[in-house]
Amino acid sequence: MPILEARSLTKTFRRPDKASGFKGAVKHLAQRRYKNYTAVDGIDLSVDAGESVAYVGPNGAGKSTTVKLLTGILKPSEGTVRVMGRDPHTERIANAHDIGVLFGQRTQLWWDLPVEESLKLLKHMYGVSEADYKRRIAKFDELLDLGEFMPALARTLSLGQRMRADLACALIHDPKMVYLDEPTIGLDISVKDRLRAFLRELVDDGTTLLLTSHDLADIEEVCERIVVIDKGAIAYDGPITELKAHYITTKAVHLILDGPADLPELSEKFPDYAWAAGDAPSEVKVTYESARFTTAEVLADVTGHLRPRDLSLSEPSIEDVIRRLYAGELTK
């Protein structure tokens, strides 16, 4: 049985319908008009225990609204949600004991208390035993270096320190299901790497993870499955490897030659490939259709003639594929 299951999940908001400017505001006061806006439109989503799922989409696609529906913060306009068999909105207290939530632009820390006091308050709220609390804090300290700022007031933390502390807050009660909304927003590269390593270990230990992020490196390094949402509806749901295999139709080899590359000659000799100049006269890129040629075939073909000094392989990133999905250029 899935740990999370949503069926025909829909959320519609009512927004004021008024003209801009002072006249529009006055007219709206006298005669109020509204129009409906559907943020989440009939989503079906099922997540098994232990899965790591990326939930991505452009701004305004409905990602954060979906997370709020799944966690019980919002009530669906239509459809159903079940998390570990419960309705997260009507059974919020029981649900809260089994889930962890991190919103990148919100904090669970008490602003004028030391970090360690915020964590102790959460320990008592969730009924975590002293032995479990000490064990989890030790693990968080090992992976996230909490010790360096545990005595510090929350309001004095850097963004990277706050995100690490908030992650500990979300996980202090050992939740079975964790929702992370933009967990690496605003962090520097070194802090992001540490957070991603921590999340990989969390998933390896059996925690179920739903991650929303604009940083696609988070997705590729942490998640195995990706759900792409656009305009409130799911555009793709499947393994990241399958998304790449299905949509990435071209690959490229970058070559460094002993002398200048003769592009007209190469195009004439190898008409099945696309040739382009590199950053230097001796550099050239050959692009080929992965459905027609394997990388081994291309390398055997061109390197026998060119004998390059060095080469490297590349393919479009998951970011390129998702961007094309948003633009409606790709269909499954």
N, C-alpha and C positions, 0 to 999 in steps of 0.2 A: 504494500500500500504506500503511495507517495507521501512524503512528509508534508508537502505543500501541494494543494490542488485548487486551481481557480477555473470556473466555468462561466463563459459568457460575461466576464467581469466588465462592468461598465460604470463610468462615473461622469455625470453631467453636472455642470455648474451653471447657475443663473447669473448673468452679468448685466449691468445697466446698459441700456441702449440709448445713448444720448449723443447729440452733436457736440463738436469741440467748441471751446471758448465759453465766454461768460453767458451769452444768449442760450447756448445749449444747456448749460448748468441750470439756468433759471427755468427754462422750459421743462427740464426733467423734474424740477421740484414741483411744478404745477401738475404735470402729467407724467408719471413714472412709467417707463417702458423697459422691458427686459428681453434678453434673448438667451437661448441656451447654448452652451459650449460643451461639447463632449471631449473630455481629456483622455479618457480610456474607453475604447470602443469594442466591446465584445471579445475580450481576450480569453483564450484558453491556455492555461499554463500548468504543467505538472513537473514537480521536482522530486527526485528520489533522495532518500537519505544518503549522505556522503558525497553528493554531487557538488561541483563548483561551477556555477552558472553566471555568465556575464549577461547583463541586461543593458543594452546600449541603444542610443538613438540621438538625433539632433536635439538642440534646445527646444522645449515646447512639445516634444513627442509624446510625453506622458510617463516618463520614467519615474520621477519622484512621486507622482500621483499614484502610480501602481504600487510602489513600495509602501506608501501610506495606507493603501487599501489592504495590502497583505499583512501589515503589522497591526491593523485595527485602529489606526489613527483616524481614518476616514471610513464612512459607511458606503458600500456600493449603492449606486442608483438602481442597478439591475445585476443579476448574476449572483454567484456564490463564491466564497472563499473558505477553505478548510486548511488549517495548519495543525498537524498532529491530531486531526479529527475534530478540532474546535473551530468555531466561528471567532476569528480574532477580534471582532468589534464587540460582540455581545459577551464574550468571555475574556475580557481584556486582562484581568488580574492573573488568571491561570495561564493565559497565553504569554504574558510578560515574563513569567518565571522560566519559560522554555526558549525564549528568543533573545538575541542580542541585536541592538540597532545602533548604527553610527551614521549620522548625517554630517558630512564634511564641514558644513557651515553652521552647525549647532554644537553645543557642548553639554555634557552631563556633569561637568565640574562645578562646584560652588565657587563663585568668582573670588571671594575674599577668604577662602580656606586653603590650607596647604593641600597639595594633591593627595597625600596619604590620608588626610581626614575625609576627603570626598570618597576615596575608595573604602574606608572603614564604614562610612555611612551606608554605602551601597551594600557592603557585606551584611550589615544588620537588616537592611530592607529586604534582601533576598534570603536571609536566613542561612548564610554560608557559615559552616563551622570554622573554628579558629585554625584547625589543622589544614583544611582545604584552602582557606584564605592564604595562609603562609606559603603553602606549596605553589599556589597559582601566582602569587606576587613574586616568588623566587623565579618562576619560569618566565614571567613577563620581564623581570629585571634582566635575566640572562639574554633574552631575545630583543628587548626594546630599550635596554639601559634606563630603566625607570629610576634607579637609585640616585642618579645625578640631580634629579629635580623633585623627588618625592617631598622634601621639606618646603619647597617653594610655593608661594601663593599662586593660585591658578592664573590670576590676572598678570603675573610677571612672566609667564611662559612664552617662549617663541611658538610660532605656528607648528613647527615640527614636533616640539615637545608636547604641545597640547593634543595633537593628533595621536601621538603614542599613548598619552594618558587616557584619552577618550576611548581608544581601542581597548585598553585594560578595563575601563569602566564597563564597556559593552560585553566583556567576556568574563568578568569576575565571578559570575554565578554559573559558569560552564554551560552556556546555552547549546541546545541541539541544533538550532537554526539561527544563522547570523545574516543580517542584512547590512550591507555597507554601501552608502551613497556617497560617492566621490571621496574615498578615504585618503587619497594622496594629494588632494587639491592644495596647491600652494607650497608643496614641499620641495626641498632640493633633492638632487639625484641620489645622494648617499642615504638620506632618510627614506626615500622611496624604495631603494633596494632592500633596506632592512625590513620595511613593512611588508614588501612582497614575499621575502623569505619567510617571515613570520606567518603570513597567510597560507603559504604553501604547506608549512608544517601543520597548521591548524586543520587544513583539509585532509592531510595525510593521517591525522589522528581521528578522522571520522566526522568532523563537523560539516554540516551542510551550509553552503555559502552562496548567497545571491549578491552579486557585485554590480553596481552601476558606476561607470567612470567614463570621462572623456579622454583619459590617458590610456591609449590602446596597448601600451606596454604592460599596464596592470593586467589587462585581459589576457594577453598572450602568455604571460608568465605565471598567472595564477589559475586561470579557468580552462576547462576542457570543452565546455559547451557555450554557445553564444545564442542569445535571443535578440534580434534586432527589431525595434519598435519604431514606427514612423506614423505620424498623424493618428496616434492612439491605437493603432492596429499592428499586429505582428507581421513583419515582412520576411523574417527568416528565423527558423529555430532548428538548430542542429549542432553537431560537433564543429569546432573551429577548423579542424583539419579538412572536413568535408566542404566547408565553405570555401576554403582556399582551393581545394581540388576542383570544385565545381565552377568557380568563377575566375580563377587565375588562368588565363588562356595563353599568356606569353611569358617567356623568361628571357634572360639576357646574360651574355658572357662579356666581360670587360677584358680586353687584351692590351698588353704593353709590348710593342714591337721594338726591334733593334733600330729601325729607321722610321721615317714618316709613312703614314698609312695612305695608300692610294685607293680612295673610296670608290671612284668609278670602276676601277679594275676589279675590286672585290665584289661590287654589286653585279658586275657582268659575269664573274666566275661563279658566284654563289647567289643566283637570283631568288632562291627560296627563302633567303634571310634578309632582314632589314639591317642596313649598316649606317652607323652614325659616328661622327668624330667625337673624340674625347676631349679632355681639358688640355692635352698637349698633342703636338703633331704625331707623336709615336703611339698615342692611345686611340683605341677604336672600340666601339660597342656593337655587338651583333645580337639582334633580337630575333627570336624564332617562336613559332607556335608550338606549344608544349603538347598539343593533341596530335601533331604530325611528326614531331621529332623528339627523341630523347636527348637529354643533355650529353650523354656519352656519344651519340651519333654526331651531334654538332661539333663537339670537341675533336673527335677523330677526323671529321671532315676539314675543319678550318685550321687546326693546329699543324696538320701534316703539310699544309701549303705555307703557312705563315711562320711557324716555329717561334712563338712569342717568348719573351723573356719572363713574363709573369702573366697571370690571369686570375680573375675572380668571378664568381657566379652571383646573380641577383634575381629576385622575383618581386612582383608588386607586393606591398605589405598588406596586412589585414586592414589597415587604415584606408588604403586605396580602394579595396573591395567594398568596404562599408560606405565610403563616400559615394561610390557609384550606385550602391543600393539606395541610398538616400535620394539620389538624383533620378531614380527610376530607370537607370540605364540597364539594370540587370533584373532578370526574372528567373525564379527557380524552376 
